[in-house]
Amino acid sequence: NQEGLYQHFSAVARAVGIPIILYSVPGRTVVDLSVDTISRLRDTHANIIGVKDATANMERASLQRAKLGPEFILLSGDDSSALGFNAHGGHGCISVTANVAPRLCSQMQDLSLAGDFVGARAINDKLVHLHKDLFMEPNPSPAKYVANRLNLCANEMRLPLVPISKPTQDAMDIAMAHAGLI
């Protein structure tokens, strides 16, 4: 619950002397880190400086900005909604797609943060299939496949992860071609 999250992140904040970015990913943890709990943590611990929000909820980005102020760092944790997140006051994205398309992701972020949403959208349109298809199977297996196709690393996983299936490979190849990576 929220009190447990508050106590956990408080213990971490007290134990370390470095800036902390909170992580809200209810799709993996089943518990949402509420805006009120984030605010309470920020008010209590000066080293809590931002949040990675993987909810893909645009309203939430606006609510966070309104409650936490423009200086609190708001980072999208969902590539598919990162452009919209920035339009709602986000400061960037901690990205899966950037592992395999760093230049395009960086350009999209730079353009959106500069207010050029037409240019950012044009780049995002190239990335949209990668954003989606990188999660056809458990992360990071699809990203490792793409990185291998780009000669960046071996397509090796540690169990319980395994290389992606042939249908997912085919989808990833199409997504890479759409993005201009191959």
URMO-V712718 format. One record per run of one state. SS is the DSSP state (A for helix, B for strand, O for the rest). FROM is the first residue (numbers start at 1). LEN is the number of residues. If there is no record, write none. Layout:
BEGIN
ss=<SS:SS>
from=<FROM:FROM>
len=<LEN:LEN>
END
This chain:
BEGIN
ss=<O:A:O:B:O:A:O:A:O:B:O:A:O:B:O:A:O:B:O:A:O:A:O:A:O:A:O:A:O>
from=<1:2:16:20:25:26:30:35:45:48:54:58:69:73:77:79:88:92:94:97:100:102:114:117:134:141:150:166:180>
len=<1:14:4:5:1:4:5:10:3:6:4:11:4:4:2:9:4:2:3:3:2:12:3:17:7:9:16:14:3>
END
